[in-house]
Amino acid sequence: MQGLLPYTSAVSEHVHRLTRDLVENKCQVSSAARAYFVALGHDVALHSLTIDLALRSDYTTFVARQALDRKEWRDRDPLELARTDPGPITTELRKHSQQFLEMFLARAVDNFQCYIVDLVREVLRKRPEILTSSRPSISVKTLLSFSSKEEIVHYIIERKVNSLAYQGFKELQDWCTERGIPIALPTGQQRHELTEIIATRNVIVHNRGLVDEKYLKVSATSPFKLGGCRLLEPTDFLEVSEFISECVLQTDAATVSKFGIPVVRWDGSKELMYMSRPHERE
């Protein structure tokens, strides 16, 4: 791996495209999708800000070093400088590039799973009869504590949603499929790609990023060996975010259409409190 992800023009292009799409996108989405995109916007901004601060700090050091050494002034592009003559901040950040990438990729997957759970909640509020086949067990004491049918329905929905939130993605996906809640994938993508992304998140969270047998069962063709680190490439976080965001958009459109759940207007330019524009110097 070539170090931390911002030091290539390709990564810079990924950041710009994803942040631009988040800010400029205006459409009708569920409240669950809006919450997803707000959270993603903050993650992308923080990711970009961290990188940008490292580049700017080392560029300032470069300028100061030239002045102190009384060298003839020669300007350098911060990205090119980081590639050919990295400063102390860039060098230190690169030492922790794997951990840096793991944190953001895990957050991207968690954000997606939160979206699915939130979407299930919205579907159940619209169509609570979906739960009638699950035979929930409620004690008489609990049942008598409610003053209306609406309170009982709300309690059952929240209990089910909370239980789904602590299950694995496969169990959540199977539950949704059985009840006709579609989890869509972008056209041309294979389902195993999403499951591999989920498996990568799981080894990051549960096994310090080391490949285990569960991961290898999901990704039989993986180049990574049992017990070895599931290395992340510089662009993985941004590419995974783009892929998952497309899953969210397609899932949301299909679910809104099928169940008639309420929608809100998503206007990225107004709803994102902070978006970083990395690698731009005035």
C-alpha positions as CSV (number, residue, x, y, z in Angstrom):
1,M,0.0,0.0,0.0
2,Q,1.3,3.4,-1.0
3,G,0.6,5.1,2.3
4,L,-2.4,7.3,3.2
5,L,-5.0,7.8,0.5
6,P,-5.0,11.5,-0.3
7,Y,-1.6,11.5,-2.0
8,T,-2.8,10.6,-5.5
9,S,-4.9,12.7,-7.9
10,A,-7.3,9.7,-8.2
11,V,-8.2,9.9,-4.5
12,S,-8.6,13.7,-4.7
13,E,-11.0,13.1,-7.6
14,H,-13.0,10.6,-5.5
15,V,-13.3,13.0,-2.6
16,H,-14.5,15.9,-4.9
17,R,-17.0,13.7,-6.7
18,L,-18.5,12.2,-3.6
19,T,-18.7,15.5,-1.7
20,R,-20.1,17.3,-4.7
21,D,-22.8,14.7,-5.2
22,L,-23.7,14.9,-1.5
23,V,-24.0,18.7,-1.6
24,E,-25.7,19.1,-5.0
25,N,-28.1,16.2,-4.8
26,K,-31.7,17.3,-4.4
27,C,-34.4,14.6,-4.3
28,Q,-37.3,13.1,-2.3
29,V,-36.1,10.4,0.1
30,S,-37.2,8.8,3.3
31,S,-36.2,10.2,6.7
32,A,-33.9,7.2,7.1
33,A,-32.1,8.0,3.9
34,R,-31.7,11.7,4.8
35,A,-30.1,10.7,8.1
36,Y,-27.8,8.4,6.3
37,F,-26.5,11.1,3.9
38,V,-26.1,13.6,6.7
39,A,-23.9,11.2,8.6
40,L,-22.0,10.2,5.5
41,G,-21.4,13.9,4.7
42,H,-19.8,14.5,8.1
43,D,-17.6,11.4,7.8
44,V,-16.3,12.4,4.3
45,A,-15.7,15.9,5.6
46,L,-13.8,14.7,8.6
47,H,-11.8,12.3,6.5
48,S,-10.9,15.0,4.0
49,L,-10.2,17.6,6.7
50,T,-7.7,15.4,8.5
51,I,-5.8,14.8,5.2
52,D,-6.0,18.5,4.2
53,L,-4.6,19.6,7.5
54,A,-1.6,17.3,7.2
55,L,-0.9,18.5,3.7
56,R,-1.2,22.2,4.7
57,S,0.9,21.8,7.8
58,D,3.7,20.1,5.8
59,Y,3.4,22.8,3.1
60,T,3.9,25.5,5.7
61,T,6.9,23.6,7.0
62,F,8.3,23.5,3.5
63,V,7.9,27.2,3.0
64,A,9.5,28.0,6.4
65,R,12.4,25.7,5.7
66,Q,13.2,27.5,2.4
67,A,13.1,30.8,4.1
68,L,15.3,29.8,7.0
69,D,17.8,28.1,4.7
70,R,17.7,31.3,2.5
71,K,17.0,29.2,-0.6
72,E,15.6,30.6,-3.8
73,W,11.9,30.5,-3.6
74,R,10.4,27.5,-5.5
75,D,6.7,26.8,-5.0
76,R,5.5,23.2,-4.8
77,D,2.0,21.7,-5.1
78,P,1.1,20.1,-1.7
79,L,0.1,16.8,-3.3
80,E,3.3,16.6,-5.3
81,L,5.3,17.6,-2.3
82,A,3.7,14.8,-0.2
83,R,4.5,12.2,-2.9
84,T,8.2,13.2,-3.5
85,D,9.3,14.9,-0.2
86,P,6.7,14.1,2.6
87,G,6.9,16.3,5.7
88,P,6.8,15.1,9.3
89,I,3.0,15.2,9.6
90,T,2.4,13.3,6.4
91,T,5.1,10.7,7.4
92,E,3.5,10.2,10.8
93,L,0.0,9.9,9.4
94,R,1.2,7.3,6.8
95,K,2.4,5.1,9.7
96,H,-1.2,4.8,10.9
97,S,-2.9,4.7,7.5
98,Q,-4.4,1.2,8.0
99,Q,-6.0,2.2,11.3
100,F,-7.2,5.5,9.8
101,L,-8.9,3.7,6.9
102,E,-10.4,1.1,9.1
103,M,-12.1,3.6,11.3
104,F,-13.8,5.4,8.3
105,L,-14.7,2.2,6.5
106,A,-16.3,0.7,9.6
107,R,-18.3,3.9,10.1
108,A,-19.5,3.8,6.5
109,V,-20.8,0.2,6.9
110,D,-22.4,1.0,10.3
111,N,-24.1,4.0,8.8
112,F,-25.6,1.8,6.1
113,Q,-26.8,-0.8,8.6
114,C,-28.4,2.0,10.7
115,Y,-30.2,3.2,7.5
116,I,-31.7,-0.3,6.9
117,V,-32.9,-0.5,10.5
118,D,-34.4,3.0,10.4
119,L,-36.1,2.1,7.0
120,V,-37.6,-1.0,8.6
121,R,-39.0,1.2,11.4
122,E,-40.6,3.5,8.8
123,V,-42.1,0.6,6.9
124,L,-43.6,-1.0,10.1
125,R,-45.1,2.3,11.1
126,K,-46.8,2.4,7.7
127,R,-47.7,-1.3,7.6
128,P,-47.7,-2.7,11.1
129,E,-49.5,-5.8,9.9
130,I,-46.2,-7.1,8.5
131,L,-45.4,-8.1,12.1
132,T,-48.5,-10.2,12.6
133,S,-46.8,-13.4,11.6
134,S,-44.0,-13.0,14.0
135,R,-46.2,-13.8,17.1
136,P,-44.7,-11.3,19.5
137,S,-44.9,-12.4,23.2
138,I,-46.2,-9.6,25.5
139,S,-47.0,-10.2,29.1
140,V,-50.4,-9.3,30.4
141,K,-48.8,-6.8,32.8
142,T,-47.1,-5.0,29.9
143,L,-50.2,-5.1,27.8
144,L,-52.3,-3.5,30.5
145,S,-49.8,-0.7,30.9
146,F,-50.8,0.8,27.5
147,S,-53.8,3.1,27.2
148,S,-54.4,2.6,23.4
149,K,-53.9,0.3,20.5
150,E,-51.4,2.9,19.0
151,E,-49.2,2.6,22.0
152,I,-49.1,-1.2,21.8
153,V,-48.2,-1.0,18.1
154,H,-45.5,1.5,18.8
155,Y,-44.1,-0.7,21.6
156,I,-44.0,-3.8,19.3
157,I,-42.4,-2.0,16.4
158,E,-39.7,-0.5,18.6
159,R,-38.9,-3.8,20.3
160,K,-38.6,-5.5,16.9
161,V,-36.5,-2.8,15.4
162,N,-34.2,-2.8,18.5
163,S,-33.7,-6.6,18.2
164,L,-32.9,-6.2,14.5
165,A,-30.3,-3.5,15.2
166,Y,-28.2,-6.0,17.2
167,Q,-28.3,-8.8,14.6
168,G,-25.9,-9.4,11.9
169,F,-26.4,-8.0,8.4
170,K,-27.4,-11.4,6.9
171,E,-30.1,-11.9,9.5
172,L,-31.3,-8.4,8.9
173,Q,-31.3,-8.9,5.2
174,D,-33.1,-12.2,5.4
175,W,-35.8,-10.7,7.6
176,C,-36.3,-7.8,5.2
177,T,-36.5,-10.2,2.2
178,E,-39.1,-12.4,3.8
179,R,-41.3,-9.4,4.3
180,G,-40.8,-7.9,0.9
181,I,-38.6,-5.0,1.9
182,P,-36.1,-4.8,-0.9
183,I,-32.4,-4.2,-0.3
184,A,-31.3,-3.2,-3.8
185,L,-27.9,-3.3,-5.4
186,P,-26.6,-1.1,-8.2
187,T,-27.1,-2.5,-11.6
188,G,-24.3,-4.9,-12.6
189,Q,-23.0,-5.4,-9.1
190,Q,-22.8,-8.8,-7.5
191,R,-24.3,-9.5,-4.1
192,H,-21.1,-11.0,-2.8
193,E,-19.4,-7.6,-3.1
194,L,-21.7,-6.1,-0.4
195,T,-21.3,-9.2,1.8
196,E,-17.5,-8.8,1.5
197,I,-17.7,-5.2,2.6
198,I,-19.8,-6.2,5.6
199,A,-17.3,-9.0,6.4
200,T,-14.4,-6.5,6.2
201,R,-16.2,-4.3,8.7
202,N,-16.7,-7.3,11.0
203,V,-13.1,-8.2,11.1
204,I,-12.2,-4.6,11.8
205,V,-14.6,-4.3,14.7
206,H,-14.4,-7.9,16.1
207,N,-10.9,-9.0,15.2
208,R,-8.6,-5.9,15.0
209,G,-8.6,-6.1,11.2
210,L,-7.2,-9.7,11.1
211,V,-8.7,-12.1,8.6
212,D,-10.8,-14.9,10.3
213,E,-12.6,-18.0,9.0
214,K,-15.9,-16.2,8.7
215,Y,-14.4,-13.6,6.4
216,L,-12.8,-16.3,4.2
217,K,-16.2,-18.1,3.9
218,V,-17.7,-14.9,2.5
219,S,-14.7,-14.1,0.3
220,A,-13.4,-17.4,-1.0
221,T,-11.2,-15.7,-3.6
222,S,-9.7,-13.2,-1.2
223,P,-5.9,-12.7,-1.5
224,F,-5.7,-12.3,2.2
225,K,-4.7,-15.3,4.4
226,L,-6.1,-16.5,7.7
227,G,-4.7,-14.5,10.5
228,G,-3.2,-11.8,8.2
229,C,-4.3,-8.2,8.1
230,R,-7.2,-7.3,5.8
231,L,-5.2,-4.5,4.2
232,L,-7.2,-1.5,2.9
233,E,-6.3,0.4,-0.2
234,P,-6.1,4.2,-0.2
235,T,-9.4,4.6,-2.1
236,D,-11.4,1.9,-0.3
237,F,-13.4,4.2,2.1
238,L,-14.5,6.5,-0.7
239,E,-15.3,3.7,-3.2
240,V,-17.2,1.8,-0.5
241,S,-19.1,5.0,0.4
242,E,-20.1,5.5,-3.3
243,F,-21.2,1.9,-3.7
244,I,-23.2,1.9,-0.4
245,S,-24.8,5.3,-1.2
246,E,-26.0,3.9,-4.5
247,C,-27.5,0.9,-2.6
248,V,-29.3,3.4,-0.3
249,L,-30.7,5.4,-3.2
250,Q,-32.0,2.3,-5.0
251,T,-33.3,0.7,-1.9
252,D,-35.0,3.9,-0.8
253,A,-36.7,4.4,-4.1
254,A,-38.0,0.9,-4.3
255,T,-39.3,0.8,-0.7
256,V,-40.9,4.3,-0.8
257,S,-42.7,3.2,-4.0
258,K,-43.8,-0.2,-2.6
259,F,-44.9,0.8,0.9
260,G,-45.8,4.5,0.4
261,I,-43.7,5.6,3.4
262,P,-43.4,9.4,3.8
263,V,-40.7,11.3,2.1
264,V,-38.8,14.4,2.8
265,R,-36.8,16.7,0.5
266,W,-33.0,16.0,0.7
267,D,-31.1,19.1,-0.3
268,G,-27.4,18.5,0.5
269,S,-26.3,22.1,0.0
270,K,-28.6,23.2,2.9
271,E,-28.6,20.1,5.2
272,L,-25.0,19.3,5.5
273,M,-23.6,21.5,8.3
274,Y,-20.0,21.2,7.2
275,M,-18.4,19.9,4.0
276,S,-14.7,20.0,3.4
277,R,-13.3,20.8,0.0
278,P,-9.9,19.1,0.3
279,H,-6.6,20.0,-1.4
280,E,-7.7,23.5,-2.6
281,R,-5.4,26.4,-1.9
282,E,-6.5,30.0,-2.2
